[in-house]
Amino acid sequence: MTPDRPISDLFSLQRPLRSLEFFPPKDDAGLDTLRATAGALRPMQPDFVSVTYGAGGTTRDRTAQVSSLLKNEFGFTVMPHLTCVGHSRSELCGIADRIHEGGFRNIMTLRGDPPKGSNEFNVAPDGLRNAHELVSLLKARQPNFCLGVAGYPERHPEAASLEEDLTHLKRKVDAGADFITTQLFFDNSVYYRFVEKCRAAGISVPIVPGIMPVVSLKQIIRFTQMCGATLPAQLVTRLEIAAENAEVLETIGLDWALTQIRGLLANGAPGYHLYILNRAKAALALAAGLAA
Ligand SMILES: Cc1cc2nc3c(=O)[nH]c(=O)nc-3n(C[C@H](O)[C@H](O)[C@H](O)COP(=O)(O)OP(=O)(O)OC[C@H]3O[C@@H](n4cnc5c(N)ncnc54)[C@H](O)[C@@H]3O)c2cc1C
């Protein structure tokens, strides 16, 4: 088994990287769908793919299962996500060791969200309080891990201000994070301002924009309400007009994402990370649009 290449090496190639995010399905039928999606996406040759980590329960084991599947069956460089939620330090060390033994060298390092119905993050017994502590733990355990962390161009919902959030983001980078992937956003100026503020705060690692092509109005309203991202009025108006026609709505979502990515790359973004929700169609259409 060949260990994955650290994503930090890929950034040094000085070309924009494209990456895709999967989530672990709940059941075996979902796993078959994910296999089909991965097969459809393989010709796109993403630089890496990531696999989210659930809030608890069996989908957590599925993160490891799906990561191995994507690495071993499809040859992708895979970045499993890991959160502090519900884990003691020694459990996190055990998970880190298994990730390393599986040949993975990249981890998206997160605190995780409070469980459903709670507004407050609870630290697990002998657990960690935030992502920066997890970065420190993982780097101490395996110095050759390459770690991504989350950044919030419109501020994390729990942070009192963007400035306060940036202080905590810098701590993650100072603890050893190699790059930042942003929360989804729909207005590129939000990303440009965020990058400017990060640089002014002394954060120099690559900041990869996270892009989600809209496929459903209801769904994107729910997502943005959860994560605090703003939906531009112009996009909402277009989506509302097309609300009854799924195909037209998807085209509008794709056009918006394509325009965003073109602008971001033209303005020096180090690549783009697509929140694909386990679907291939939008990612393939975007790749084709960008190649045209
Ligand atoms: C790219 C990306 C991928 C994600 N993947 C997943 C996933 O797979 N699974 C999942 O459950 N969730 C995932 N999330 C969501 C994420 O877990 C939540 O946004 C979570 O609420 C915060 O995680 P974090 O790692 O950013 O936390 P942190 O960086 O720890 O920050 C959390 C909050 O605490 C504040 N803070 C940090 N340090 C301190 C400190 N020392 N003192 C006081 N306040 C502090 C920050 O300002 C922020 O408001 C993802 C988010 C992104 C952007």
The ligand as a Gaussian input file, in Angstrom:
#p B3LYP/6-31G(d) Opt

LIG

0 1
 C      -14.457000      22.549000       5.156000
 C      -15.342000      22.118000       6.302000
 C      -15.506000      20.757000       6.562000
 C      -16.312000      20.329000       7.635000
 N      -16.466000      18.986000       7.847000
 C      -17.191000      18.550000       8.920000
 C      -17.300000      17.167000       9.219000
 O      -16.777000      16.315000       8.506000
 N      -18.010000      16.800000      10.312000
 C      -18.592000      17.724000      11.136000
 O      -19.214000      17.322000      12.139000
 N      -18.520000      19.037000      10.873000
 C      -17.809000      19.482000       9.796000
 N      -17.716000      20.833000       9.533000
 C      -18.423000      21.780000      10.418000
 C      -17.587000      22.144000      11.665000
 O      -17.375000      21.002000      12.462000
 C      -18.353000      23.199000      12.453000
 O      -18.390000      24.401000      11.762000
 C      -17.930000      23.390000      13.900000
 O      -18.948000      24.143000      14.571000
 C      -16.621000      24.125000      14.091000
 O      -15.558000      23.361000      13.760000
 P      -14.095000      24.015000      13.621000
 O      -13.156000      22.934000      13.357000
 O      -14.115000      25.166000      12.710000
 O      -13.901000      24.532000      15.143000
 P      -12.901000      25.532000      15.838000
 O      -11.845000      26.012000      14.938000
 O      -12.494000      24.880000      17.100000
 O      -13.852000      26.773000      16.151000
 C      -15.154000      26.599000      16.720000
 C      -15.615000      27.896000      17.374000
 O      -14.870000      28.103000      18.588000
 C      -14.131000      29.320000      18.524000
 N      -12.841000      29.021000      19.157000
 C      -11.837000      28.275000      18.646000
 N      -10.823000      28.206000      19.545000
 C      -11.224000      28.897000      20.638000
 C      -10.636000      29.195000      21.893000
 N       -9.410000      28.762000      22.216000
 N      -11.344000      29.942000      22.779000
 C      -12.582000      30.391000      22.483000
 N      -13.180000      30.137000      21.290000
 C      -12.518000      29.399000      20.382000
 C      -14.032000      29.678000      17.039000
 O      -13.910000      31.074000      16.836000
 C      -15.367000      29.148000      16.536000
 O      -16.403000      30.057000      16.803000
 C      -16.953000      21.293000       8.467000
 C      -16.799000      22.659000       8.174000
 C      -16.013000      23.073000       7.105000
 C      -15.876000      24.534000       6.816000

